[in-house]
Amino acid sequence: MRVEFFLLVISLLFIVSILVGKAGSRHGVPALLLFLAVGMLFGSDGLGLVHFDNIKLAHIVGTVALSAILFSGGLDTKFADIRPVLGPGIVLATLGVLITAVATGLILYLLVGHRQGISLGLMGCLLLASTMSSTDSASVFSILRGKGLNLKHNLRPTLELESGSNDPMAYVLTTTFITLTLQGGSADYGGAVLTLVVQLVVGVAAGFAMGKGIVWLVNRIDLDNAALYPILVLMGSFFTFAATYYLHGNSFLAVYIAGLIVGNNRFVHKRSTRNFFDGITWIAQLAMFLTLGLLVNPSEMKRVLVPGLVISVVMIFVTRPLSVFVSMAPFRRYSFRDRLFVSWVGLRGAVPIIFAILCRVEGVPGSDEMFNIVFLCTLTSLVVQGTTLPLVARWLGVSQPPEEQPRIENFDIDFPEEIKSAATEVEITEEVLENGNRLMDLRLPEKTLAIMVKRGDSYFVPTGKTQLHSGDRLMLLSDDQPSLADSLRKLGVKPSSEPPSKPRRDWKAVFFDEEP
C-alpha cells in the first residue's frame, strides 16, 4: 500500500467520523456508536474500501487508546468529587463485576449455552460474560461528559470511578476463564484470587508512585519549548501502563490512578496539558472505535443475532441491576431512583471488545462467535442505553439543569486553575447602556473588573471613561462565581439557564414513593 493512499484513507475515515459524530450529537446519538458505524461502513461488508483483519494490531490500537482515555479520565477527576463515593465506587468495581460475570454466565448457559448453533459450555459462557462484566470507561466518560449531564447525589463521580477502576476485576476474570477453558476446567481458584489481589495492590501502588514521578519530573525539568510538556506527560502515562505490566500489576488501574495523582497536583502548563489530553482522548476514541468497526463483518453476526440480543436483554434488565442493588445495599444515601439510574449506565464499549479480541489471540475455542456476540451486545448497549441516558435521568429525577455562565467565545484568554477568579464576556445592548454609555456608568461591583473590549475586529483595554457601543463584547473578571453572578444580575444579563420549576407529583413519583 502506498503511503499516499494510506493517508488518504485514514484522513477520510477520521474526517467522516468527526462530521458524522457532530451531526449525530444534535439528535442524542453517542459519537462512539457513530464511529463504529463508520468503520463498519468502510469495512469489508460495507463499501469495501478498507480490508482489515489484523487481530493483533487491533488489540494494540485498542490497548494504547484505552490507556490514554483512562489517564485523561483520571486527569479530569478531582479528589474532592470522588472522596465521598470511594466506598460504593470500589464495591461496584469489584463485587459488582463479579456478580455480573457469574450471574450472566449461569443464565447464558441455561438459555443459549447449547442453542441457536452456539455451543460454548459452562466455562465458555462464564468467559463470555466476564469479557462484558465491566462498564466501559471510554463510553461512560464520553457520554456523561459529552451530553453535559448534571447529576444529583454524586452519581457522576460514582459512575466515573466505577468505570475507571473496574477493568482489573474483569481482566482477571477473563484471563482466569481463558486458562480454565484451555485447560479443560481444572480450576485454581486460590491462584485466581491471589492474582487479583496482586494486580490491584501493585496497580494502585505503581499508579500512585509513577503519577507522583510525572509531576516531579514536569516541575523540575526546564524545557525550551512549552509544547513538549503535554507530550512528556503523555509519554509518562504510557510508561506507567507498560511498566506496571512488567511489575505484574494491572496496567488499566495504574494508568487511571496516575491520571488522578497528576490531575490533583500542581505542575507547570497544567491547563494546556488538559486541553492537549482532551484532543488526545478524542483521537484515541476515534482510532479505537474505527479500528473495531473495520474489524467486524456484519454478515457474520447474523447467526449470533438471537443469542446476542438475549444476552443484551439479560445484562441490561437483569444482571446489571442485580449487581448494582446488591453492591450498593450498604450505602443507604443512594435512593431507589439513584440505583436504577446507576443500573442503566451499564454501558458496554471498547473494553469488552478488546477482551474478546484477547480470547481470539489466545486461540480460545469459539472465540470468533464470542467476538461477534460481544460486538453485537456493545452496539445494543450504546443504542439502547447510550442514547437514552438524558431521558432516563430526567424521568428518574436524578438530573438538574447545569449552572452555566455565558461562555468566553471572543477572547482567547485563560487562567491557571489555581487562580480562583471567574471570567466571562457579555454583549453590550441598549438596555445595558440605559444609565449611560461610559464604562463607569455600568456601576460594576467592587469585586468585578472590565479588562477588555472587543469592537468589531479590534480589541482594547478600557478605562472608566471609555464609551461603549451597542454590540461591543465586554470581558469581565470577578473574584469568584457568586461575585460574577452578582455583576451579571446588575447589568441585566440573563443567566444561560433558568432555575427549574418544581415538578408536579405524578404517577411516577407515586410509584417510586418519592418526591422527584
Order of alpha helices (4+ residues) and beta strands (2+ residues): alpha-alpha-alpha-alpha-alpha-alpha-alpha-alpha-alpha-alpha-alpha-alpha-alpha-alpha-alpha-alpha-alpha-alpha-alpha-alpha-beta-beta-beta-beta-alpha-alpha
